[in-house]
């Protein structure tokens, strides 16, 4: 299966590395532009970019993917790279850019997101930090078919993870990153066989334990 991967921090690096180790053909990596970091505020590549360059995989770093936005040249170049990759699917993990509809529509199997929470709780950015700060007793990984909303797409797989009393954002991040990598490898294998079964997300405040168990069965 031909894959485009979009992600930026170490959480995403774990996932793309596991996909690569599992034998998936990573045709292109999208990641955020280099940012100033450290005491000298020198430009530093993202964890995903560093990994991709070490593997000899093509990298694109558009400032935006909106063809009618502030950086149309970036978006147009990214579109050309995405089309040239001829990917079956795009996997997204903590990328940091909104995907416009043209991106969602290009891959044959669409765009699959690895999100570190159990929707509808903690949609959006920083779900690991928010779970720790709120004193949650569990969290997890949700794989979803991306749509135009913010983490609102159909669920393709869910696995819970208990939050230990000793967990910090760092330890929880590492356990969730490993879980997300394992789940996306399994999910793409199912997708290749046409066996992924999307389940609609529950509304805010509605019990969703039964839906989690149903989607987890698809991954198992």
MDTraj code that builds the backbone (N, CA, C; nanometers):
import mdtraj as md
import numpy as np

residues = "UNK UNK UNK UNK UNK UNK UNK UNK UNK UNK UNK UNK UNK UNK UNK UNK UNK UNK UNK UNK UNK UNK UNK UNK UNK UNK UNK UNK UNK UNK UNK UNK UNK UNK UNK UNK UNK UNK UNK UNK UNK UNK UNK UNK UNK UNK UNK UNK UNK UNK UNK UNK UNK UNK UNK UNK UNK UNK UNK UNK UNK UNK UNK UNK UNK UNK UNK UNK UNK UNK UNK UNK UNK UNK UNK UNK UNK UNK UNK UNK UNK UNK UNK UNK UNK UNK UNK UNK UNK UNK UNK UNK UNK UNK UNK UNK UNK UNK UNK UNK UNK UNK UNK UNK UNK UNK UNK UNK UNK UNK UNK UNK UNK UNK UNK UNK UNK UNK UNK UNK UNK UNK UNK UNK UNK UNK UNK UNK UNK UNK UNK UNK UNK UNK UNK UNK UNK UNK UNK UNK UNK UNK UNK UNK UNK UNK UNK UNK UNK UNK UNK UNK UNK UNK UNK UNK UNK UNK UNK UNK UNK UNK UNK UNK UNK UNK UNK UNK UNK UNK UNK UNK UNK UNK UNK UNK UNK UNK UNK UNK UNK UNK UNK UNK UNK UNK UNK UNK UNK UNK UNK UNK UNK UNK UNK UNK UNK UNK UNK UNK UNK UNK UNK UNK UNK UNK UNK UNK UNK UNK UNK UNK UNK UNK UNK UNK UNK UNK UNK UNK".split()
xyz = np.array([
    [0.0844, -0.1193, 0.0000],
    [0.0000, 0.0000, 0.0000],
    [0.0880, 0.1244, 0.0000],
    [0.0562, 0.2191, -0.0868],
    [0.1323, 0.3437, -0.0976],
    [0.0755, 0.4463, 0.0002],
    [0.1634, 0.5053, 0.0815],
    [0.1208, 0.5902, 0.1927],
    [0.1873, 0.7266, 0.1847],
    [0.1086, 0.8310, 0.2078],
    [0.1618, 0.9632, 0.2417],
    [0.1430, 0.9800, 0.3908],
    [0.2448, 1.0300, 0.4584],
    [0.2346, 1.0505, 0.6033],
    [0.2479, 1.1989, 0.6332],
    [0.1562, 1.2506, 0.7159],
    [0.1591, 1.3905, 0.7569],
    [0.1683, 1.3966, 0.9086],
    [0.2771, 1.4504, 0.9593],
    [0.2952, 1.4606, 1.1039],
    [0.4181, 1.5439, 1.1342],
    [0.4318, 1.5831, 1.2601],
    [0.5410, 1.6731, 1.2955],
    [0.6219, 1.6282, 1.4173],
    [0.5621, 1.6094, 1.5362],
    [0.6435, 1.5822, 1.6547],
    [0.6784, 1.4348, 1.6703],
    [0.7402, 1.4029, 1.7848],
    [0.7859, 1.2668, 1.8093],
    [0.6704, 1.1672, 1.8129],
    [0.5531, 1.2089, 1.8586],
    [0.4355, 1.1221, 1.8577],
    [0.4109, 1.0684, 1.7167],
    [0.4231, 1.1556, 1.6179],
    [0.4027, 1.1159, 1.4784],
    [0.5199, 1.0334, 1.4264],
    [0.6415, 1.0663, 1.4691],
    [0.7591, 0.9908, 1.4232],
    [0.7476, 0.8432, 1.4585],
    [0.6954, 0.8140, 1.5769],
    [0.6798, 0.6748, 1.6182],
    [0.5882, 0.6012, 1.5210],
    [0.4794, 0.6649, 1.4818],
    [0.3827, 0.6005, 1.3926],
    [0.4418, 0.5757, 1.2544],
    [0.5066, 0.6768, 1.1967],
    [0.5587, 0.6582, 1.0607],
    [0.6725, 0.5564, 1.0605],
    [0.7504, 0.5536, 1.1676],
    [0.8577, 0.4542, 1.1748],
    [0.8010, 0.3130, 1.1812],
    [0.6906, 0.2947, 1.2527],
    [0.6299, 0.1623, 1.2604],
    [0.5688, 0.1222, 1.1262],
    [0.5077, 0.2170, 1.0568],
    [0.4550, 0.1868, 0.9235],
    [0.5675, 0.1444, 0.8292],
    [0.6768, 0.2153, 0.8354],
    [0.7911, 0.1838, 0.7496],
    [0.8471, 0.0460, 0.7835],
    [0.8603, 0.0174, 0.9134],
    [0.9130, -0.1131, 0.9547],
    [0.8212, -0.2273, 0.9127],
    [0.6896, -0.1980, 0.9063],
    [0.5930, -0.3005, 0.8672],
    [0.5892, -0.3233, 0.7165],
    [0.6646, -0.2447, 0.6410],
    [0.6751, -0.2681, 0.4977],
    [0.5876, -0.1811, 0.4111],
    [0.5169, -0.0848, 0.4694],
    [0.4353, 0.0047, 0.3871],
    [0.5252, 0.1006, 0.3097],
    [0.4808, 0.1351, 0.1905],
    [0.5582, 0.2191, 0.0989],
    [0.5283, 0.3657, 0.1287],
    [0.6157, 0.4304, 0.2059],
    [0.5967, 0.5713, 0.2410],
    [0.6491, 0.6548, 0.1252],
    [0.5581, 0.7099, 0.0464],
    [0.5957, 0.7814, -0.0758],
    [0.6347, 0.9269, -0.0491],
    [0.5750, 0.9868, 0.0547],
    [0.5953, 1.1297, 0.0800],
    [0.5628, 1.1579, 0.2254],
    [0.6383, 1.2483, 0.2851],
    [0.6112, 1.2946, 0.4211],
    [0.5808, 1.4440, 0.4165],
    [0.4710, 1.4832, 0.4788],
    [0.4380, 1.6240, 0.4998],
    [0.4638, 1.6567, 0.6461],
    [0.5307, 1.7676, 0.6705],
    [0.5584, 1.8073, 0.8079],
    [0.5673, 1.9593, 0.8148],
    [0.5628, 2.0131, 0.9358],
    [0.5670, 2.1578, 0.9529],
    [0.7031, 2.2140, 0.9119],
    [0.7069, 2.3389, 0.8680],
    [0.8355, 2.4030, 0.8373],
    [0.9279, 2.4034, 0.9591],
    [1.0587, 2.4074, 0.9326],
    [1.1564, 2.4154, 1.0411],
    [1.1263, 2.5370, 1.1290],
    [1.1466, 2.5194, 1.2613],
    [1.1176, 2.6258, 1.3568],
    [1.2417, 2.6592, 1.4393],
    [1.2548, 2.7848, 1.4831],
    [1.3651, 2.8191, 1.5741],
    [1.3482, 2.7450, 1.7057],
    [1.4575, 2.6920, 1.7580],
    [1.4516, 2.6189, 1.8840],
    [1.5887, 2.6226, 1.9507],
    [1.5886, 2.5956, 2.0823],
    [1.7134, 2.5903, 2.1565],
    [1.7630, 2.7274, 2.1973],
    [1.8765, 2.7277, 2.2696],
    [1.9310, 2.8527, 2.3226],
    [1.9677, 2.9496, 2.2121],
    [2.0203, 2.8994, 2.1020],
    [2.0577, 2.9867, 1.9914],
    [1.9460, 3.0171, 1.8949],
    [1.8257, 2.9596, 1.9195],
    [1.7094, 2.9789, 1.8330],
    [1.7434, 2.9504, 1.6869],
    [1.8204, 2.8438, 1.6646],
    [1.8502, 2.8016, 1.5290],
    [1.7337, 2.7212, 1.4732],
    [1.7173, 2.7274, 1.3407],
    [1.6110, 2.6505, 1.2774],
    [1.6341, 2.5018, 1.3008],
    [1.5285, 2.4335, 1.3438],
    [1.5390, 2.2905, 1.3726],
    [1.4289, 2.2152, 1.2994],
    [1.4674, 2.1069, 1.2341],
    [1.3707, 2.0230, 1.1642],
    [1.2873, 1.9449, 1.2635],
    [1.1640, 1.9135, 1.2252],
    [1.0762, 1.8342, 1.3107],
    [1.1301, 1.6924, 1.3250],
    [1.0813, 1.6231, 1.4268],
    [1.1209, 1.4835, 1.4478],
    [1.0872, 1.3981, 1.3259],
    [0.9727, 1.4249, 1.2644],
    [0.9310, 1.3477, 1.1470],
    [1.0219, 1.3773, 1.0275],
    [1.0571, 1.5035, 1.0076],
    [1.1467, 1.5378, 0.8959],
    [1.2829, 1.4716, 0.9142],
    [1.3368, 1.4768, 1.0363],
    [1.4671, 1.4154, 1.0609],
    [1.4631, 1.2661, 1.0305],
    [1.3544, 1.2003, 1.0724],
    [1.3415, 1.0572, 1.0444],
    [1.3335, 1.0327, 0.8938],
    [1.2493, 1.1101, 0.8240],
    [1.2291, 1.0889, 0.6809],
    [1.3588, 1.1101, 0.6028],
    [1.4341, 1.2135, 0.6369],
    [1.5587, 1.2387, 0.5657],
    [1.6585, 1.1259, 0.5895],
    [1.6595, 1.0704, 0.7097],
    [1.7480, 0.9570, 0.7372],
    [1.7110, 0.8341, 0.6550],
    [1.5826, 0.8252, 0.6174],
    [1.5352, 0.7118, 0.5376],
    [1.5380, 0.7401, 0.3881],
    [1.5737, 0.8629, 0.3503],
    [1.5753, 0.8984, 0.2095],
    [1.4370, 0.9166, 0.1494],
    [1.3397, 0.9556, 0.2323],
    [1.2011, 0.9740, 0.1873],
    [1.1763, 1.1220, 0.1587],
    [1.1069, 1.1511, 0.0503],
    [1.0783, 1.2891, 0.0116],
    [0.9960, 1.3599, 0.1185],
    [1.0296, 1.4879, 0.1420],
    [0.9637, 1.5682, 0.2448],
    [0.9102, 1.6958, 0.1814],
    [0.7878, 1.7329, 0.2181],
    [0.7296, 1.8619, 0.1806],
    [0.6910, 1.9362, 0.3078],
    [0.7163, 2.0675, 0.3114],
    [0.6901, 2.1471, 0.4315],
    [0.6093, 2.2727, 0.3987],
    [0.4903, 2.2570, 0.3446],
    [0.4099, 2.3753, 0.3122],
    [0.3676, 2.4505, 0.4375],
    [0.3627, 2.5823, 0.4244],
    [0.3125, 2.6634, 0.5361],
    [0.1609, 2.6576, 0.5437],
    [0.0971, 2.6195, 0.4361],
    [-0.0478, 2.6044, 0.4311],
    [-0.0818, 2.5117, 0.3158],
    [-0.1977, 2.4472, 0.3265],
    [-0.2471, 2.3624, 0.2182],
    [-0.3699, 2.4242, 0.1513],
    [-0.4015, 2.5453, 0.1870],
    [-0.5165, 2.6138, 0.1276],
    [-0.4749, 2.6799, -0.0032],
    [-0.5348, 2.6339, -0.1113],
    [-0.4996, 2.6879, -0.2432],
    [-0.5398, 2.8336, -0.2580],
    [-0.6387, 2.8775, -0.1793],
    [-0.6842, 3.0163, -0.1842],
    [-0.6438, 3.0924, -0.0589],
    [-0.5430, 3.0424, 0.0129],
    [-0.5029, 3.1036, 0.1390],
    [-0.3859, 3.1989, 0.1246],
    [-0.3124, 3.2155, 0.2349],
    [-0.2036, 3.3130, 0.2418],
    [-0.0809, 3.2671, 0.1642],
    [-0.0658, 3.1344, 0.1498],
    [0.0527, 3.0796, 0.0831],
    [0.0104, 2.9864, -0.0303],
    [-0.0519, 3.0405, -0.1344],
    [-0.1022, 2.9544, -0.2430],
    [0.0086, 2.8803, -0.3163],
    [0.1290, 2.9400, -0.3238],
    [0.2389, 2.8712, -0.3918],
    [0.2786, 2.7455, -0.3151],
    [0.2836, 2.7549, -0.1818],
    [0.3137, 2.6380, -0.0994],
    [0.2101, 2.5290, -0.1216],
    [0.0835, 2.5686, -0.1192],
    [-0.0250, 2.4717, -0.1343],
    [-0.0220, 2.4053, -0.2716],
    [0.0049, 2.4845, -0.3751],
    [0.0097, 2.4290, -0.5107],
    [0.1254, 2.3304, -0.5252],
    [0.2409, 2.3632, -0.4674],
    [0.3553, 2.2720, -0.4737],
    [0.3259, 2.1434, -0.3971],
    [0.2597, 2.1569, -0.2817],
    [0.2239, 2.0386, -0.2039],
    [0.1246, 1.9522, -0.2796],
    [0.0300, 2.0165, -0.3464],
    [-0.0666, 1.9393, -0.4236],
    [0.0026, 1.8599, -0.5339],
    [0.0970, 1.9218, -0.6014],
    [0.1695, 1.8515, -0.7068],
    [0.2455, 1.7316, -0.6498],
    [0.3072, 1.7494, -0.5321],
    [0.3817, 1.6396, -0.4697],
    [0.2884, 1.5277, -0.4261],
    [0.1721, 1.5638, -0.3713],
    [0.0753, 1.4636, -0.3269],
    [0.0213, 1.3852, -0.4463],
    [-0.0119, 1.4558, -0.5536],
    [-0.0627, 1.3877, -0.6723],
    [0.0435, 1.2958, -0.7330],
    [0.1682, 1.3402, -0.7331],
    [0.2747, 1.2594, -0.7908],
    [0.2997, 1.1323, -0.7101],
    [0.2737, 1.1374, -0.5795],
    [0.2962, 1.0203, -0.4940],
    [0.1993, 0.9072, -0.5249],
    [0.0830, 0.9400, -0.5798],
    [-0.0182, 0.8396, -0.6161],
    [-0.0452, 0.7438, -0.4990],
    [-0.0680, 0.8016, -0.3834],
    [-0.0865, 0.7213, -0.2622],
    [-0.2270, 0.6637, -0.2541],
    [-0.2360, 0.5481, -0.1898],
    [-0.3660, 0.4886, -0.1603],
    [-0.4318, 0.5552, -0.0412],
    [-0.3510, 0.6069, 0.0517],
    [-0.4041, 0.6603, 0.1768],
    [-0.3060, 0.7631, 0.2317],
    [-0.3595, 0.8601, 0.3059],
    [-0.2757, 0.9510, 0.3832],
    [-0.3004, 0.9238, 0.5305],
    [-0.1930, 0.9057, 0.6052],
    [-0.2014, 0.8883, 0.7501],
    [-0.1562, 1.0178, 0.8146],
    [-0.2352, 1.0669, 0.9099],
    [-0.2093, 1.1960, 0.9737],
    [-0.1966, 1.1762, 1.1244],
    [-0.0930, 1.2347, 1.1833],
    [-0.0743, 1.2282, 1.3283],
    [-0.0088, 1.3569, 1.3753],
    [-0.0817, 1.4365, 1.4499],
    [-0.0258, 1.5594, 1.5084],
    [0.0486, 1.6420, 1.4035],
    [-0.0164, 1.6638, 1.2903],
    [0.0480, 1.7362, 1.1798],
    [0.0543, 1.8850, 1.2084],
    [-0.0579, 1.9441, 1.2469],
    [-0.0576, 2.0856, 1.2807],
    [-0.1148, 2.1776, 1.1757],
    [-0.1533, 2.1241, 1.0600],
    [-0.2203, 2.2038, 0.9583],
    [-0.3578, 2.1458, 0.9313],
    [-0.4542, 2.2334, 0.9035],
    [-0.5873, 2.1905, 0.8627],
    [-0.5795, 2.1347, 0.7200],
    [-0.6413, 2.0195, 0.6989],
    [-0.6448, 1.9613, 0.5652],
    [-0.7710, 2.0083, 0.4932],
    [-0.7578, 2.0823, 0.3836],
    [-0.8755, 2.1227, 0.3069],
    [-0.9357, 2.0023, 0.2341],
    [-1.0527, 2.0243, 0.1780],
    [-1.1260, 1.9126, 0.1187],
    [-1.0497, 1.8475, 0.0042],
    [-0.9735, 1.9239, -0.0708],
    [-0.9020, 1.8624, -0.1831],
    [-0.8008, 1.7593, -0.1351],
    [-0.7423, 1.7810, -0.0185],
    [-0.6491, 1.6829, 0.0370],
    [-0.7249, 1.5586, 0.0818],
    [-0.8363, 1.5790, 0.1516],
    [-0.9155, 1.4662, 0.2004],
    [-0.9632, 1.3771, 0.0863],
    [-0.9864, 1.4378, -0.0298],
    [-1.0450, 1.3643, -0.1421],
    [-0.9425, 1.2938, -0.2317],
    [-0.8154, 1.3327, -0.2248],
    [-0.7187, 1.2809, -0.3221],
    [-0.6843, 1.1327, -0.3048],
    [-0.6448, 1.0861, -0.1858],
    [-0.6082, 0.9435, -0.1759],
    [-0.7305, 0.8535, -0.1946],
    [-0.7096, 0.7388, -0.2517],
    [-0.8187, 0.6443, -0.2786],
    [-0.8947, 0.6072, -0.1520],
    [-0.8232, 0.5902, -0.0409],
    [-0.8855, 0.5532, 0.0870],
    [-0.8995, 0.6718, 0.1816],
    [-0.8759, 0.7915, 0.1303],
    [-0.8918, 0.9098, 0.2126],
    [-0.7775, 0.9300, 0.3101],
    [-0.8047, 1.0053, 0.4165],
    [-0.7048, 1.0404, 0.5165],
    [-0.7455, 0.9823, 0.6517],
    [-0.6543, 0.9091, 0.7154],
    [-0.6795, 0.8455, 0.8443],
    [-0.5981, 0.9166, 0.9512],
    [-0.6646, 0.9542, 1.0592],
    [-0.6006, 1.0293, 1.1659],
    [-0.5778, 0.9425, 1.2885],
    [-0.4596, 0.9572, 1.3501],
    [-0.4294, 0.8931, 1.4780],
    [-0.4456, 0.9993, 1.5851],
    [-0.5490, 0.9850, 1.6686],
    [-0.5787, 1.0887, 1.7685],
    [-0.5704, 1.0302, 1.9088],
    [-0.5009, 1.0995, 1.9976],
    [-0.4734, 1.0470, 2.1312],
    [-0.5809, 1.0859, 2.2323],
    [-0.7039, 1.0454, 2.2058],
    [-0.8114, 1.0597, 2.3037],
    [-0.9254, 0.9677, 2.2638],
    [-1.0288, 0.9640, 2.3479],
    [-1.1486, 0.8862, 2.3204],
    [-1.2623, 0.9832, 2.2941],
    [-1.2883, 1.0159, 2.1680],
    [-1.3938, 1.1127, 2.1376],
    [-1.5276, 1.0706, 2.1976],
    [-1.6098, 1.1670, 2.2385],
    [-1.5962, 1.3096, 2.2052],
    [-1.5075, 1.3895, 2.3002],
    [-1.4408, 1.3245, 2.3961],
    [-1.3564, 1.3972, 2.4902],
    [-1.2228, 1.4342, 2.4242],
    [-1.1826, 1.5580, 2.4456],
    [-1.0528, 1.6103, 2.4038],
    [-1.0280, 1.6006, 2.2540],
    [-1.1270, 1.6457, 2.1789],
    [-1.0998, 1.6727, 2.0378],
    [-1.0048, 1.7929, 2.0293],
    [-0.9344, 1.8027, 1.9172],
    [-0.8475, 1.9175, 1.8985],
    [-0.7065, 1.8945, 1.9500],
    [-0.6375, 2.0061, 1.9755],
    [-0.4951, 2.0007, 2.0089],
    [-0.4710, 1.9570, 2.1532],
    [-0.3519, 1.9048, 2.1771],
    [-0.2984, 1.8714, 2.3095],
    [-0.3885, 1.7799, 2.3926],
    [-0.4422, 1.6710, 2.3352],
    [-0.5312, 1.5847, 2.4138],
    [-0.4611, 1.5133, 2.5284],
    [-0.3324, 1.4851, 2.5165],
    [-0.2608, 1.4165, 2.6243],
    [-0.2456, 1.5087, 2.7447],
    [-0.2016, 1.6313, 2.7207],
    [-0.1896, 1.7275, 2.8296],
    [-0.3248, 1.7533, 2.8953],
    [-0.4286, 1.7644, 2.8152],
    [-0.5607, 1.7957, 2.8697],
    [-0.6138, 1.6816, 2.9552],
    [-0.5865, 1.5582, 2.9163],
    [-0.6306, 1.4437, 2.9964],
    [-0.5597, 1.4398, 3.1309],
    [-0.4296, 1.4661, 3.1321],
    [-0.3535, 1.4686, 3.2572],
    [-0.4020, 1.5820, 3.3463],
    [-0.4181, 1.6989, 3.2902],
    [-0.4599, 1.8156, 3.3681],
    [-0.5987, 1.7983, 3.4276],
    [-0.6850, 1.7255, 3.3558],
    [-0.8225, 1.7053, 3.4037],
    [-0.8333, 1.5917, 3.5049],
    [-0.7257, 1.5177, 3.5248],
    [-0.7306, 1.4057, 3.6180],
    [-0.8066, 1.2861, 3.5643],
    [-0.8099, 1.2691, 3.4323],
    [-0.8811, 1.1554, 3.3735],
    [-0.8155, 1.0239, 3.4177],
    [-0.8978, 0.9204, 3.4295],
    [-0.8458, 0.7892, 3.4702],
    [-0.8151, 0.7013, 3.3499],
    [-0.8629, 0.7390, 3.2328],
    [-0.8300, 0.6647, 3.1125],
    [-0.8321, 0.7565, 2.9920],
    [-0.7605, 0.7133, 2.8915],
    [-0.7604, 0.7808, 2.7623],
    [-0.7442, 0.6714, 2.6572],
    [-0.6850, 0.7017, 2.5453],
    [-0.6678, 0.5979, 2.4443],
    [-0.6326, 0.6562, 2.3103],
    [-0.6336, 0.5709, 2.2119],
    [-0.6091, 0.6101, 2.0732],
    [-0.7353, 0.5842, 1.9922],
    [-0.7719, 0.6821, 1.9127],
    [-0.8812, 0.6664, 1.8176],
    [-0.8278, 0.6872, 1.6772],
    [-0.8518, 0.5915, 1.5911],
    [-0.8243, 0.6083, 1.4492],
    [-0.9533, 0.6530, 1.3834],
    [-0.9467, 0.7553, 1.3033],
    [-1.0699, 0.8059, 1.2415],
    [-1.0486, 0.8420, 1.0955],
    [-1.1552, 0.8279, 1.0205],
    [-1.1600, 0.8728, 0.8821],
    [-1.1807, 1.0226, 0.8850],
    [-1.0857, 1.0979, 0.8363],
    [-1.0934, 1.2427, 0.8508],
    [-1.2017, 1.3021, 0.7614],
    [-1.2710, 1.4010, 0.8174],
    [-1.3656, 1.4804, 0.7402],
    [-1.3304, 1.6268, 0.7602],
    [-1.4188, 1.7161, 0.7171],
    [-1.3880, 1.8587, 0.7222],
    [-1.3917, 1.9151, 0.8638],
    [-1.4468, 1.8422, 0.9611],
    [-1.4539, 1.8898, 1.0978],
    [-1.3244, 1.8670, 1.1734],
    [-1.3233, 1.9086, 1.3006],
    [-1.2064, 1.8935, 1.3862],
    [-1.2214, 1.7665, 1.4688],
    [-1.1555, 1.6599, 1.4246],
    [-1.1609, 1.5298, 1.4932],
    [-1.3044, 1.4799, 1.5079],
    [-1.3822, 1.4929, 1.4015],
    [-1.5231, 1.4531, 1.4056],
    [-1.5549, 1.3365, 1.3132],
    [-1.4549, 1.2823, 1.2435],
    [-1.4808, 1.1776, 1.1459],
    [-1.5185, 1.0450, 1.2088],
    [-1.5668, 0.9542, 1.1251],
    [-1.6061, 0.8209, 1.1721],
    [-1.4869, 0.7484, 1.2328],
    [-1.5140, 0.6728, 1.3388],
    [-1.4090, 0.5976, 1.4076],
    [-1.3828, 0.4666, 1.3343],
    [-1.2550, 0.4352, 1.3181],
    [-1.2131, 0.3125, 1.2510],
    [-1.1480, 0.2141, 1.3479],
    [-1.1166, 0.2580, 1.4643],
    [-1.0566, 0.1736, 1.5665],
    [-1.0339, 0.2541, 1.6920],
    [-1.0609, 0.1941, 1.8065],
    [-1.0433, 0.2614, 1.9349],
    [-0.9827, 0.1621, 2.0334],
    [-0.8846, 0.2082, 2.1078],
    [-0.8300, 0.1254, 2.2151],
    [-0.8060, 0.2129, 2.3377],
    [-0.8582, 0.1680, 2.4511],
    [-0.8428, 0.2424, 2.5760],
    [-0.7057, 0.2179, 2.6376],
    [-0.6637, 0.3155, 2.7189],
    [-0.5396, 0.3034, 2.7943],
    [-0.5607, 0.3688, 2.9297],
    [-0.5373, 0.2931, 3.0361],
    [-0.5534, 0.3473, 3.1707],
    [-0.4431, 0.4489, 3.1992],
    [-0.4794, 0.5577, 3.2663],
    [-0.3821, 0.6576, 3.3101],
    [-0.3425, 0.6236, 3.4530],
    [-0.2154, 0.5939, 3.4735],
    [-0.1656, 0.5566, 3.6055],
    [-0.1443, 0.6807, 3.6918],
    [-0.1479, 0.6601, 3.8252],
    [-0.1235, 0.7720, 3.9167],
    [0.0145, 0.8329, 3.8962],
    [0.1069, 0.7512, 3.8499],
    [0.2445, 0.7983, 3.8312],
    [0.2688, 0.8575, 3.6927],
    [0.1700, 0.8543, 3.6063],
    [0.1889, 0.9043, 3.4703],
    [0.2129, 1.0546, 3.4677],
    [0.3028, 1.0948, 3.3819],
    [0.3202, 1.2349, 3.3453],
    [0.2793, 1.2489, 3.1990],
    [0.2771, 1.3718, 3.1506],
    [0.2460, 1.3879, 3.0083],
    [0.3505, 1.3141, 2.9234],
    [0.4740, 1.3099, 2.9713],
    [0.5797, 1.2426, 2.8962],
    [0.5615, 1.0919, 2.8892],
    [0.5350, 1.0288, 3.0041],
    [0.5194, 0.8831, 3.0031],
    [0.3927, 0.8420, 2.9302],
    [0.2856, 0.9198, 2.9480],
    [0.1613, 0.8882, 2.8786],
    [0.1777, 0.9082, 2.7287],
    [0.2478, 1.0134, 2.6902],
    [0.2764, 1.0375, 2.5487],
    [0.3451, 0.9171, 2.4861],
    [0.4468, 0.8643, 2.5540],
    [0.5238, 0.7544, 2.4963],
    [0.4391, 0.6287, 2.4812],
    [0.3546, 0.5998, 2.5797],
    [0.2702, 0.4806, 2.5710],
    [0.1644, 0.4966, 2.4626],
    [0.1082, 0.6158, 2.4504],
    [0.0077, 0.6386, 2.3471],
    [0.0694, 0.6381, 2.2080],
    [0.1893, 0.6918, 2.1947],
    [0.2560, 0.6921, 2.0646],
    [0.2801, 0.5497, 2.0162],
    [0.3261, 0.4637, 2.1070],
    [0.3502, 0.3246, 2.0697],
    [0.2198, 0.2542, 2.0322],
    [0.1151, 0.2820, 2.1087],
    [-0.0149, 0.2227, 2.0803],
    [-0.0675, 0.2704, 1.9450],
    [-0.0561, 0.3998, 1.9181],
    [-0.1027, 0.4537, 1.7908],
    [-0.0296, 0.3925, 1.6727],
    [0.1014, 0.3737, 1.6866],
    [0.1783, 0.3114, 1.5795],
    [0.1334, 0.1693, 1.5521],
    [0.1110, 0.0937, 1.6589],
    [0.0668, -0.0450, 1.6403],
    [-0.0707, -0.0498, 1.5752],
    [-0.1609, 0.0376, 1.6193],
    [-0.2974, 0.0356, 1.5673],
    [-0.3045, 0.0750, 1.4210],
    [-0.2242, 0.1749, 1.3797],
    [-0.2343, 0.2177, 1.2406],
    [-0.1766, 0.1120, 1.1469],
    [-0.0757, 0.0381, 1.1911],
    [-0.0248, -0.0728, 1.1102],
    [-0.1338, -0.1763, 1.0893],
    [-0.2040, -0.2114, 1.1959],
    [-0.3125, -0.3091, 1.1861],
    [-0.4268, -0.2560, 1.1002],
    [-0.4571, -0.1267, 1.1162],
    [-0.5695, -0.0689, 1.0425],
    [-0.5425, -0.0657, 0.8922],
    [-0.4196, -0.0341, 0.8522],
    [-0.3896, -0.0316, 0.7094],
    [-0.3923, -0.1712, 0.6498],
    [-0.3540, -0.2703, 0.7289],
    [-0.3662, -0.4081, 0.6808],
    [-0.5127, -0.4434, 0.6583],
    [-0.5994, -0.4009, 0.7483],
    [-0.7430, -0.4235, 0.7310],
    [-0.7964, -0.3446, 0.6119],
    [-0.7498, -0.2206, 0.5965],
    [-0.7962, -0.1374, 0.4844],
    [-0.7602, -0.2008, 0.3514],
    [-0.6409, -0.2593, 0.3430],
    [-0.5985, -0.3234, 0.2194],
    [-0.6895, -0.4394, 0.1820],
    [-0.7486, -0.5015, 0.2852],
    [-0.8395, -0.6141, 0.2613],
    [-0.9856, -0.5702, 0.2567],
    [-1.0101, -0.4384, 0.2653],
    [-1.1469, -0.3875, 0.2619],
    [-1.2274, -0.4219, 0.3849],
    [-1.1609, -0.4337, 0.4997],
    [-1.2283, -0.4810, 0.6204],
    [-1.2426, -0.3752, 0.7293],
    [-1.2084, -0.2508, 0.7015],
    [-1.2306, -0.1457, 0.8011],
    [-1.3789, -0.1105, 0.8052],
    [-1.4333, -0.0998, 0.9260],
    [-1.5754, -0.0691, 0.9422],
    [-1.5910, 0.0622, 1.0195],
    [-1.6228, 0.1713, 0.9523],
    [-1.6383, 0.2995, 1.0213],
    [-1.7613, 0.3021, 1.1107],
    [-1.7469, 0.3681, 1.2253],
    [-1.8565, 0.3852, 1.3206],
    [-1.8671, 0.5335, 1.3539],
    [-1.9873, 0.5878, 1.3484],
    [-2.0063, 0.7296, 1.3776],
    [-1.9670, 0.7608, 1.5221],
    [-1.9081, 0.8779, 1.5416],
    [-1.8740, 0.9197, 1.6768],
    [-1.9998, 0.9527, 1.7556],
    [-1.9960, 0.9309, 1.8882],
    [-2.1092, 0.9686, 1.9728],
    [-2.1145, 1.1190, 1.9918],
    [-2.2314, 1.1678, 2.0274],
    [-2.2456, 1.3083, 2.0615],
    [-2.1833, 1.3349, 2.1973],
    [-2.1482, 1.4612, 2.2212],
    [-2.0910, 1.4988, 2.3491],
    [-2.1864, 1.4609, 2.4619],
    [-2.1324, 1.3937, 2.5639],
    [-2.2122, 1.3591, 2.6800],
    [-2.2852, 1.2274, 2.6687],
    [-2.2796, 1.1607, 2.5524],
    [-2.3483, 1.0336, 2.5336],
    [-2.2507, 0.9197, 2.5595],
    [-2.2967, 0.8149, 2.6271],
    [-2.2108, 0.7005, 2.6532],
    [-2.1658, 0.6393, 2.5213],
    [-2.0367, 0.6048, 2.5123],
    [-1.9869, 0.5495, 2.3882],
    [-1.9068, 0.4223, 2.4102],
    [-1.9193, 0.3605, 2.5266],
    [-1.8428, 0.2388, 2.5556],
    [-1.8747, 0.1283, 2.4551],
    [-2.0038, 0.1141, 2.4186],
    [-2.0397, 0.0070, 2.3259],
    [-1.9812, 0.0305, 2.1880],
    [-1.9697, 0.1575, 2.1467],
    [-1.9116, 0.1862, 2.0166],
    [-1.7610, 0.1617, 2.0183],
    [-1.6973, 0.1911, 2.1313],
    [-1.5548, 0.1664, 2.1430],
    [-1.5273, 0.0167, 2.1278],
    [-1.6057, -0.0661, 2.1957],
    [-1.5833, -0.2091, 2.1879],
    [-1.6056, -0.2625, 2.0470],
    [-1.7024, -0.2077, 1.9763],
    [-1.7294, -0.2523, 1.8390],
    [-1.6135, -0.2169, 1.7470],
    [-1.5607, -0.0946, 1.7593],
    [-1.4519, -0.0554, 1.6724],
    [-1.3215, -0.1252, 1.7121],
    [-1.3027, -0.1521, 1.8384],
    [-1.1837, -0.2247, 1.8818],
    [-1.1843, -0.3653, 1.8206],
    [-1.3009, -0.4246, 1.8087],
    [-1.3092, -0.5585, 1.7505],
    [-1.2609, -0.5583, 1.6062],
    [-1.2819, -0.4477, 1.5359],
    [-1.2365, -0.4397, 1.3969],
    [-1.0851, -0.4421, 1.3888],
    [-1.0182, -0.3808, 1.4884],
    [-0.8728, -0.3810, 1.4910],
    [-0.8213, -0.5179, 1.5321],
    [-0.8820, -0.5814, 1.6301],
    [-0.8396, -0.7136, 1.6758],
    [-0.8604, -0.8160, 1.5655],
])
top = md.Topology()
chain = top.add_chain()
for i, resn in enumerate(residues, 1):
    res = top.add_residue(resn, chain, resSeq=i)
    for name in ("N", "CA", "C"):
        top.add_atom(name, md.element.get_by_symbol(name[0]), res)
traj = md.Trajectory(xyz[None], top)
